[in-house]
Amino acid sequence: MCAHTLYESEIVMSLLNNSASWHVREELLNVLIHCFLKSKNFFEFDSYAILEGLLKSLDDSKERNRFIALEAIVAFSSIGNKFSTKEIIY
């Protein structure tokens, strides 16, 4: 279920940032959190693409999705190098 290939990641991130349905965006954020927590390695993910999509999600029209996006950033940071995550965000 976790998007590990570049093609799958592009689809997930495109839907996350462009879906008109807030329910779809919410569920995609939940799937990403699940993937991050099940992952054993930070390097399984395209850090720049993931964080770019999650940072855009902090601007979501639904407050619930903004909170989940923040949780997703924390979950992603928890699996790897925190300094790399900070470097990408800033």
N, C-alpha and C positions, 0 to 999 in steps of 0.2 A: 504494500500500500504506500510505502514511503517513496517519494520521487528521487531516485538516485541518478538517473541518466540526465544528461543536459536537456534533451528534448522534453522529458517529463517535467523537469524543473521549470522550463520555460512556460509550459502549459499551466502549471499550478500558479506561478507568479503572475501570468497574464490574467487568469481568472480572479486571482486575489485582488488585483488592482483595477480590473475593468468590469467585473460583474455588477449588474444593476441590482442584483438581489443581495441584501445584507445577510440573509440566511446562508447563502453560498459562501460569502466572504467569511462569515463566522465559522462555518464548518471547515473551510480550508485552513484557517488559523489553528483550529483544534487538531486537525490532521498533522500540521507542521509541528505543533508542540509534541504530539505523540511520537513523531519521527525523531525529533531532537532527543527526547528522553529515552527512546529505545536504542538510539545510536551509541556506538562505542567510540566514535572517532569524529572529531571536528572536521576532518579533511574529507569526509564523505559528501560534503555540501559545498556548493559554490557560495562562499561567504559573502562576496559582494552582491550577488543577485538576491540572495536570501535577505540580507540586511536592508538592501535598497527597498525591496517589497514590503518588509515589515515596517520600515520607517515611514513609507507612504501610507501604510495602514494606520499609523498614529493620527492621520488626518481624516479618518473615516467619518461618515455622517452619523453613524450610530455610536453612542458612548460605550456600549457593551463591547463592540468590536475594537475600539481604541484600547480598552483595558486588556482584552485578550491579546492584542498586538504587543502590548508591553510585556505581558506574561511570556509571549513567544520569544521576544528578545532576551529576556532573562533565561529562559530554558535553553536557547541557543548558546548564550554566553556560558552557561553552566557546563557544557560538554567540551569546551576547548579553551584555547588561549584567550584570556580576558583582555590582554593587551592588544591583540590583533583586532578583536571586536571593537574596542575603544578607538583604535586607529582608523578603522573603516567608518565608524559613526562620525567621528570628528574630522 
